[in-house]
Amino acid sequence: MRQTKQLIPIIFIVFLGFLAVKNFLTEFQASEISPFSNALISLLQNLAAIGLFLLLFWHIFKSHEPDTTSLKNPARTGWLSFFVISTICILTVIIVNPRGLYGIRIFPQLANALKQEKIQYFNNLDYDPELIILGSSRSLTIAPAYIKNSLGLSTYNFGFSGVRPSELSLLGDLIFADQKKELPHVILFEISPANITGTEGINFAEIPIEFLPYMSAQDAAHLILDRYLELFNMHQFSEAVYVLQYIGGKPPQTYWEVQPDGYSRFFPPDTLSQALERQLKERQNMEPCEDFDPESDEILQKFVSLSDEKNTSIIFYYSPVHPTFKQEYMDISPKYEWCKKIFFDLLIGIDNKSSSIFFVDLSDPATAQLAIDGSGFYDGFHITPANAEKLIDYLAPTIQLANQVAEANREKQP
């Protein structure tokens, strides 16, 4: 009992010291300057940080209390401290589940948990969507209820925050392989350079487990291993501690709140001007198209093939960009228009391959008469629900035509 009482403050001090170092590393964004980014290296870094504090603990306490019973076996004390700290961290991550990776949903979850939540909502739908929205977080504020009321098409918003080309491909497999639901007539596909970037550095742990049947054996094994290793990721633990303060239900800032039809409310952390300034600073040293993924063309072609095979029309639309961001970014990087031309050539080439494929350029907000103040944009790319409704109003004739083409093609089937 005496030994246990002596160990409790020791473990507590080690734990506080460990959190102090993690806070220091996070504050200085050490992960961004590290040449390594996979979960295994992250695990080793976290273990090294814990080991450093254990050594520090041994040195300090041994020098001040050399006769303490609990320190006669420092290795045992150290391993016990490590075990207790690891257990606390792992249980906190599983129970709070900030990224939605482990099933439990007691607390609010961060944006990267949307993928898990959206697939669960889709699988539990009591209707077959006639229109499905795909894309990045730029499409999340499009309300299926508005499309149903204005166009009469039942809709599900399957937009993902931080979506990758490989995930879009897996989403296509999931949607078109679902035998329980009637295939959608139309897919409204929000697209921009943001969701055709490369897969280097992708965290397989955050890919929804529902995608396993459609993944290669190698990628599936990678997903399972990364999800296990993510339990030891102290960055996720710090996210869990952050989320704990919102047990009363108030969503954290930058949190997307998902509805059962896929529509998402956004709680912006900044004003529009602050967000534009931040985004421009983040891109000062970035070159447009520097991480363009050549496989994106193949993945987009896959959707064209699925469109022909399943008699589903696809509308690709280039998402709006705030004019202030566009102009200032062009000043920073003259290659912006060159990058956009590469991207447009790719989409126009796809548009010309099938009568079921449509492409609409909405990069200029004036095209759909979108508001460009705080009532219309959260930042340089994300539009408010009010602007999302205007966007749908502009796309309405194309959506109706695409739906008619899909119905006509299905009627031709024997």
Secondary structure, DSSP 8 states (H G I E B T S, - for coil): -HHHHHHHHHHHHHHHHHHHHHHHHHHTTHHHH-S--SHHHHHHHHHHHHHHHHHHHHHHHHHH-TT-GGGSSHHHHHHHHHHHHHHHHHHHHHHH-TTS-SS--SS---GGGHHHHHHHHHHT-SS--SEEEESSGGGTT--HHHHHHHH---EEE---TT--HHHHHHHHHHHHH-SSS---SEEEEEE-GGGGB--TT--GGGS-GGGGGGS-HHHHHHHHHHHHHGGG-HHHHHHHHHHHTTTTS---TT-EEE-TTS-EEE--SS-HHHHHHHHHHHTTT--TTTTB-THHHHHHHHHHHHHHHHT-EEEEEE----HHHHHHHHHH-TTHHHHHHHHHHHHHHHHTT-TTEEEEE--SGGGGT---STTTBSSSS-B-HHHHHHHHHHHHHHHHHHHHHHHHHHHT--
